[in-house]
């Protein structure tokens, strides 16, 4: 699994619990991005699967909105750190200390993003009943299994073998 996918996997898992209630669609003049459209569909699916009450939906939406700007900023910082790391790695004149510093920054941003997503997921999980938590865990495991299978097929299709 490449580095980008490894870094996004915890964030994606957090979003699976995060997106249990449909977010408000964008204003009619602005079309949703493919990621937003997918999140809206996923949120509706999870809300049905977990049989959320209206109160739970409202609470989860409030929690998601509270963390949205923080997660967006952390994700942007991670993206910028990844680009900086890739640039320094592509530079044949880069010093080892430059590479180490870029890697350190990338690692720290990835950790910051993962911790913020974990905090969000923890807050959201507290809104769920014990039965809903079990069901959410089961759905997350199913998602991970499907994701791993897709990645295996992708690697095989690219001739990268099954290791990784």
HUHU-V603651 format. One record per residue. N is the residue number from 0. PHI is phi in whole degrees, -180 to 180 (none if undefined). OMEGA is omega in whole degrees, 0 to 359 (999 if undefined). NEAR is the number of other C-alpha atoms within 12 Angstrom. Layout:
n=N phi=PHI omega=OMEGA near=NEAR
n=N phi=PHI omega=OMEGA near=NEAR
This chain:
n=0 phi=none omega=183 near=22
n=1 phi=-76 omega=186 near=13
n=2 phi=-60 omega=181 near=18
n=3 phi=-60 omega=180 near=22
n=4 phi=-69 omega=178 near=16
n=5 phi=-63 omega=181 near=20
n=6 phi=-75 omega=182 near=28
n=7 phi=-84 omega=183 near=25
n=8 phi=-58 omega=179 near=25
n=9 phi=-63 omega=179 near=29
n=10 phi=-66 omega=178 near=32
n=11 phi=-64 omega=179 near=30
n=12 phi=-66 omega=178 near=31
n=13 phi=-64 omega=179 near=32
n=14 phi=-65 omega=180 near=41
n=15 phi=-62 omega=176 near=40
n=16 phi=-82 omega=180 near=48
n=17 phi=-61 omega=189 near=47
n=18 phi=-88 omega=181 near=44
n=19 phi=-75 omega=175 near=44
n=20 phi=-120 omega=180 near=38
n=21 phi=-64 omega=175 near=34
n=22 phi=-77 omega=178 near=30
n=23 phi=-65 omega=180 near=21
n=24 phi=-65 omega=180 near=19
n=25 phi=-63 omega=178 near=14
n=26 phi=-54 omega=184 near=9
n=27 phi=-55 omega=181 near=8
n=28 phi=-78 omega=182 near=7
n=29 phi=-116 omega=182 near=9
n=30 phi=-75 omega=178 near=12
n=31 phi=-68 omega=175 near=18
n=32 phi=-70 omega=177 near=12
n=33 phi=-57 omega=179 near=10
n=34 phi=-67 omega=178 near=14
n=35 phi=-64 omega=180 near=20
n=36 phi=-61 omega=178 near=19
n=37 phi=-65 omega=180 near=20
n=38 phi=-63 omega=179 near=27
n=39 phi=-63 omega=179 near=26
n=40 phi=-64 omega=182 near=23
n=41 phi=-65 omega=180 near=27
n=42 phi=-63 omega=179 near=31
n=43 phi=-63 omega=179 near=25
n=44 phi=-60 omega=182 near=22
n=45 phi=-67 omega=179 near=32
n=46 phi=-60 omega=178 near=34
n=47 phi=-70 omega=183 near=21
n=48 phi=-61 omega=183 near=24
n=49 phi=-92 omega=178 near=32
n=50 phi=54 omega=182 near=23
n=51 phi=-72 omega=174 near=30
n=52 phi=-80 omega=178 near=19
n=53 phi=-62 omega=179 near=17
n=54 phi=-65 omega=179 near=15
n=55 phi=-65 omega=179 near=26
n=56 phi=-58 omega=180 near=29
n=57 phi=-64 omega=180 near=22
n=58 phi=-64 omega=180 near=24
n=59 phi=-66 omega=179 near=36
n=60 phi=-64 omega=178 near=29
n=61 phi=-62 omega=179 near=24
n=62 phi=-63 omega=180 near=31
n=63 phi=-62 omega=180 near=36
n=64 phi=-66 omega=179 near=22
n=65 phi=-61 omega=184 near=19
n=66 phi=-96 omega=188 near=28
n=67 phi=-55 omega=183 near=23
n=68 phi=-64 omega=179 near=15
n=69 phi=-62 omega=181 near=22
n=70 phi=-66 omega=179 near=32
n=71 phi=-62 omega=179 near=20
n=72 phi=-65 omega=179 near=17
n=73 phi=-66 omega=178 near=27
n=74 phi=-64 omega=178 near=31
n=75 phi=-64 omega=177 near=19
n=76 phi=-62 omega=177 near=23
n=77 phi=-64 omega=179 near=32
n=78 phi=-61 omega=180 near=24
n=79 phi=-66 omega=179 near=19
n=80 phi=-65 omega=178 near=28
n=81 phi=-64 omega=179 near=29
n=82 phi=-65 omega=179 near=19
n=83 phi=-64 omega=178 near=24
n=84 phi=-64 omega=179 near=28
n=85 phi=-62 omega=180 near=21
n=86 phi=-67 omega=180 near=18
n=87 phi=-68 omega=178 near=23
n=88 phi=-69 omega=180 near=21
n=89 phi=-80 omega=182 near=14
n=90 phi=-82 omega=181 near=14
n=91 phi=-67 omega=181 near=12
n=92 phi=-98 omega=182 near=12
n=93 phi=-67 omega=178 near=18
n=94 phi=-83 omega=180 near=14
n=95 phi=-59 omega=179 near=14
n=96 phi=-66 omega=177 near=14
n=97 phi=-65 omega=179 near=21
n=98 phi=-65 omega=179 near=24
n=99 phi=-62 omega=180 near=17
n=100 phi=-65 omega=179 near=20
n=101 phi=-65 omega=179 near=26
n=102 phi=-67 omega=178 near=25
n=103 phi=-60 omega=179 near=19
n=104 phi=-65 omega=178 near=23
n=105 phi=-61 omega=179 near=31
n=106 phi=-63 omega=181 near=24
n=107 phi=-66 omega=179 near=20
n=108 phi=-65 omega=178 near=28
n=109 phi=-65 omega=178 near=33
n=110 phi=-65 omega=179 near=23
n=111 phi=-59 omega=180 near=26
n=112 phi=-65 omega=180 near=34
n=113 phi=-64 omega=180 near=29
n=114 phi=-67 omega=178 near=22
n=115 phi=-66 omega=178 near=29
n=116 phi=-65 omega=179 near=37
n=117 phi=-65 omega=178 near=26
n=118 phi=-62 omega=178 near=26
n=119 phi=-61 omega=181 near=34
n=120 phi=-60 omega=180 near=34
n=121 phi=-65 omega=178 near=23
n=122 phi=-61 omega=182 near=24
n=123 phi=-69 omega=181 near=35
n=124 phi=-63 omega=180 near=33
n=125 phi=-65 omega=179 near=21
n=126 phi=-78 omega=184 near=30
n=127 phi=-81 omega=173 near=29
n=128 phi=-75 omega=178 near=17
n=129 phi=-56 omega=178 near=13
n=130 phi=-64 omega=178 near=17
n=131 phi=-68 omega=177 near=26
n=132 phi=-64 omega=178 near=25
n=133 phi=-62 omega=180 near=16
n=134 phi=-65 omega=178 near=23
n=135 phi=-63 omega=178 near=36
n=136 phi=-62 omega=179 near=24
n=137 phi=-64 omega=179 near=19
n=138 phi=-63 omega=179 near=24
n=139 phi=-64 omega=178 near=26
n=140 phi=-65 omega=177 near=17
n=141 phi=-62 omega=178 near=16
n=142 phi=-61 omega=180 near=23
n=143 phi=-62 omega=180 near=19
n=144 phi=-64 omega=179 near=14
n=145 phi=-64 omega=180 near=14
n=146 phi=-64 omega=179 near=20
n=147 phi=-63 omega=179 near=21
n=148 phi=-64 omega=179 near=16
n=149 phi=-62 omega=180 near=16
n=150 phi=-66 omega=178 near=23
n=151 phi=-62 omega=179 near=20
n=152 phi=-66 omega=179 near=18
n=153 phi=-64 omega=179 near=19
n=154 phi=-61 omega=180 near=18
n=155 phi=-64 omega=180 near=15
n=156 phi=-64 omega=179 near=12
n=157 phi=-87 omega=180 near=11
n=158 phi=76 omega=181 near=11
n=159 phi=-94 omega=179 near=15
n=160 phi=78 omega=183 near=14
n=161 phi=-100 omega=179 near=17
n=162 phi=-77 omega=172 near=13
n=163 phi=139 omega=999 near=14
